[in-house]
Amino acid sequence: MATTDAEVERVRELVAAIPPGRVATYGDIAAAAGLSTPRTVGWIMRTDSADLPWHRVLRANGTPAPHLAHRQLAQLAAEGCPLNGDRVDLSRARVHWDPSLGRFAES
């Protein structure tokens, strides 16, 4: 099934809403957008994220994509995001989608 323009825009809205120094996973974004797989978020981010805080979206284990790792971790560190070596401390940095609020909430 093809990704719709509305799904692309929803993912873009969600990524734009992640506050500085905080992160979400591809799966978090997919769940909040009502998508069936985090891979769709990855595809959208790869094709349409130049004007978004793309560096705030990570893998489920808190690591960045290998080809972006140095740049992504540097940008997150500059925002004060808690890091543990080559990964983000998700227990401290992750935001969670709160459906009752219709936005990300800090945990």
C-alpha positions as CSV (number, residue, x, y, z in Angstrom):
1,M,0.0,0.0,0.0
2,A,1.4,3.4,-1.0
3,T,2.1,6.1,1.6
4,T,-0.4,8.9,1.3
5,D,0.4,12.6,1.4
6,A,-1.6,12.9,4.7
7,E,0.7,10.2,6.2
8,V,3.8,12.0,5.1
9,E,2.5,15.3,6.5
10,R,1.6,13.6,9.8
11,V,5.1,12.2,10.2
12,R,6.5,15.6,9.4
13,E,4.3,17.2,12.0
14,L,5.3,14.7,14.6
15,V,9.1,15.0,14.0
16,A,8.8,18.8,14.0
17,A,7.1,18.5,17.5
18,I,10.0,16.7,19.2
19,P,11.6,19.3,21.5
20,P,15.3,20.1,21.5
21,G,17.4,17.7,23.5
22,R,14.7,15.0,23.3
23,V,14.2,12.1,20.9
24,A,11.7,9.7,19.6
25,T,12.2,6.4,17.8
26,Y,11.0,5.5,14.3
27,G,8.5,3.2,16.1
28,D,7.3,6.0,18.3
29,I,6.6,8.1,15.3
30,A,4.9,5.3,13.4
31,A,2.6,4.5,16.3
32,A,1.6,8.1,16.8
33,A,1.0,8.5,13.1
34,G,-1.1,5.3,12.9
35,L,1.4,3.6,10.5
36,S,1.8,-0.1,10.4
37,T,5.6,-0.1,10.4
38,P,8.6,2.1,11.5
39,R,10.1,1.5,8.0
40,T,7.6,3.9,6.5
41,V,8.9,6.6,8.9
42,G,12.4,5.8,7.8
43,W,11.4,6.1,4.1
44,I,9.7,9.4,4.8
45,M,12.7,10.7,6.7
46,R,15.1,9.7,4.0
47,T,13.1,11.4,1.3
48,D,11.5,14.4,3.0
49,S,13.2,15.7,6.1
50,A,15.7,18.3,5.1
51,D,13.8,21.0,6.9
52,L,13.0,18.9,10.0
53,P,15.0,18.1,13.2
54,W,15.8,14.7,11.7
55,H,18.5,14.1,14.2
56,R,15.9,13.7,17.0
57,V,14.6,10.4,15.4
58,L,16.5,7.2,16.3
59,R,16.4,3.4,16.2
60,A,14.6,1.6,19.0
61,N,18.0,0.9,20.8
62,G,18.9,4.6,20.9
63,T,21.5,4.5,18.2
64,P,21.6,6.7,15.1
65,A,21.9,5.4,11.5
66,P,25.5,4.4,11.0
67,H,26.1,6.7,8.1
68,L,24.8,9.7,10.1
69,A,26.1,8.7,13.6
70,H,28.8,11.3,14.1
71,R,26.8,14.2,12.8
72,Q,23.6,13.1,14.5
73,L,25.2,12.5,17.9
74,A,27.0,15.8,17.7
75,Q,23.8,17.7,17.1
76,L,22.0,15.9,19.9
77,A,24.9,16.6,22.3
78,A,24.8,20.3,21.3
79,E,21.1,20.3,22.4
80,G,22.0,18.8,25.8
81,C,20.6,15.3,25.0
82,P,21.9,12.7,27.4
83,L,24.3,10.3,25.6
84,N,25.9,7.0,26.6
85,G,28.8,6.6,24.3
86,D,27.4,6.1,20.8
87,R,23.8,6.0,21.8
88,V,21.2,8.2,23.4
89,D,20.0,7.4,26.9
90,L,16.4,6.7,25.9
91,S,15.3,6.5,29.5
92,R,16.1,10.1,30.0
93,A,15.7,11.6,26.5
94,R,12.7,9.9,25.0
95,V,9.4,11.6,24.5
96,H,6.2,9.6,24.4
97,W,3.1,10.2,22.4
98,D,0.1,11.0,24.6
99,P,-3.1,10.4,22.6
100,S,-5.2,12.1,25.3
101,L,-3.2,15.3,24.8
102,G,-2.6,14.8,21.1
103,R,1.1,15.6,21.5
104,F,4.4,14.3,22.8
105,A,4.8,14.4,26.6
106,E,8.0,14.1,28.5
107,S,8.3,10.9,30.6
